[in-house]
Amino acid sequence: MSPSMSSDTILTVDNLTMRFGGLTAVDSLSFTATRGEITALIGPNGAGKTTVFNCITGFYKPTEGRIALAHGSAAAFDRLEDLTDSPEQFSRNGSDALFLLERMQDHDVSGKAHVARTFQNIRLFGGMTVLENLMVAQHLPLMKASGYSIFGLLGLPGYRKAENEAIDKARYWLEHINLVDRADEPAAGLPYGDQRRLEIARAMCSDPVLLCLDEPAAGLNARESHDLNDILTFIRREHGTSLLLIEHDMSVVMEISDHVVVLDYGKKISDGTPDYVRNDPKVIAAYLGVDDEEIDDVEAEVSK
Amino acid sequence: MSSPARQPFGLAALKDAAIAALITLGLFAPVMGLRTAQDNSGLTIVENWWPVLVAVAVVFFGRLILNAFFWSDNGFKVTDLIPRGEATAKVGETLAKLLAPVLIIVAIGLPLIPGLDRYYIDLGILVLTYVMLGWGLNIVVGLAGLLDLGYVAFYAVGAYSFALIATVVIPNYAPGLELWAFWICLPLAGLLAAFWGIILGFPVLRLRGDYLAIVTLAFGEIIRIVLLNWYEFTGGPNGINRIPDATFFGLEFKRNNGFADFFGLDYSSTQKFIFLYYLILVLAFLTNFATIRLRRLPIGRAWEAMREDEIACRSLGLSIVKTKLTAFALGAMFGGFAGSFFATKQGFISPESFSFIESANILAIVVLGGMGSQLGIAIAALVMVGGFEYFREFEQYRMLVFGLAMVLIMIWRPRGLISSRTATVFLKEKKTVSADMVAEGRG
């Protein structure tokens, strides 16, 4: 299966391979994510989902493969081959821009390409307050407004204005995750579910076009994971942010995702709508195993 | 309580006392029992067993009495003496609020006390130098969470840059500016130290925790050893002398045609020291002001965020390279300013002044004061440097007292005197974050 380039693609992953020594964690994976949609990446434990995330967000340099992200319209992908042949990391053309994420450093993937992420084990700035966490996420625009600290050090009014705007933005997100009342408390003191939501809000404060969520529902109870669904659909609806998520909780995956990619042992075994994936025998086999008499059929099918 | 009741004078108590006495014997026999003395034939050992015997007896019977009357199950426990976290934290906060203005007023008013002995002004200068160094190192260790054991290197770079520029460059190339030497060299020394901060920063970007500490320690030693051995450039172990005094913006402190004549005052030799005192006070306040401002700027938040979680920082677009290097550079710059001041105050510098123990002292001030707390560091510097100097009469015991004080403070307040963190921005109410939430930094 080659990735079909739909009219409004935001991310294409081509032949992504990641090897750690002799272990191939991700093996020629190709898929696309569509703008404004929720794409879920699922698979059994150890399938290589988090490795894919780390490659997309610049934490790992993939062994092989290409990861391209478009800002603006998908027309930017017309320049994909030219950009790949050039030594550049990205090309801009008016409001359109195309980024080759595998060439960029982790902080540039967030700062320039506007891909934000959350972590499987929550990574908040525990000793800083909830509000401060959201302010750190707006570091780059604030840094510019503070004249790279020089104007800020002199106390010029331009920075104060920018800071107030940043606080307003933080307040907006706090209202949507119901944490306004706890804004001045240390992040480490929040209950687990609140920490999960805060991490998502923090990622959103960095104005991402693509938000990558690594198991956002892990450790949440049924009500909290329902709230999470609401937040994720709100983000997609109101902000047009595309979402890429790794998830084990099938109630989240099946309810909110538009498109599901299934990984097993680093390879893609299925790709399609939630309904299609749910009924795919290869997916069922990967998750549940198969009856003894069906093994030969399935093996023949898998090795096709 | 489920533990078995202890018999006051039982076998267990005797055994416990005997063990304690044995330990005392082992510890005190070599320290108090044997002494070296200068003799005609060289060093000889003098034996003096009485104090050892007394110590052993005190420990043995003291332990027995403690076992009998204090350490019974429902009795008084020594650990009760140690105040517990929450309550003391609150008291500490209130005290801190009151103490800060008092300290500032005392610091400003000290030299104005009539008839004050010059010794106290010298002591004040010394304490303030360490306050400034502590505040400078606080940027690196307290805010950015980068354990730096070689901070004295930047102090040395500052001192030597000032000394070399003021004694070699200015007399040869710009002789008219000699009176302004200090004011020209101060910013240059700061910039050079910041530059060396970046030079150190690059190789240690990928190191964390213990490894970072060892490399910074080595860096401090490298600087000192280069200063010691590069004879042609630095004067080696002889150091550099005749470093010009700081002037009051071009006015010298001398009997005729100096500061006193210009302002129509009677000349007094203390004027120069009072000036030096205010100079270091202003430099220290400058460091404090810059740090407080920087903490509330994105750069300061980035430092603290890096201390909390480096990986999360990277996922939010913060460049770890820039964040670490700015912390190293700014910390080093303030160290360089302090070094410049040290050189002009002493008039003579040599590599001996920049040994590892200085780094350790400055780090101890930062850790003891509470990492990240400006007031805590000022108090720690006052206690450690001022107290240490003031109790000179105790001679060999002052190290003992000093060590004991350190141990007690670390039991009582393991995260430093003032360990809570104040939020840099707030929505409704400014709250402090208690120390157990704040990361110590492994970077």
Interface residues (C-beta under 8 A of the other chain):
Chain A: T57 F59 Q105 D106 H107 D108 S110 G111 K112 A116 R117 F119 R123 L124 F125 G126 G127 M128 T129 L131 E132 M135 V136 A137 Q138 H139 L140 L142 M143 S146 S149 G152 L153 G155 Y159 E163 I167 A170 R171 L174 V180 A183 D184 E185 P186 A188 G189 R202 A203 S206
Chain B: A290 R293 L294 L297 P298 I299 R301 A302 E304 A305 R307 E308 D309 I311 A312 C313 R314 S315 L316 G317 L318 S319 I320 R421 A423 T424 V425 F426 L427 K428 E429 K430 K431 V433 S434 M437 V438 A439
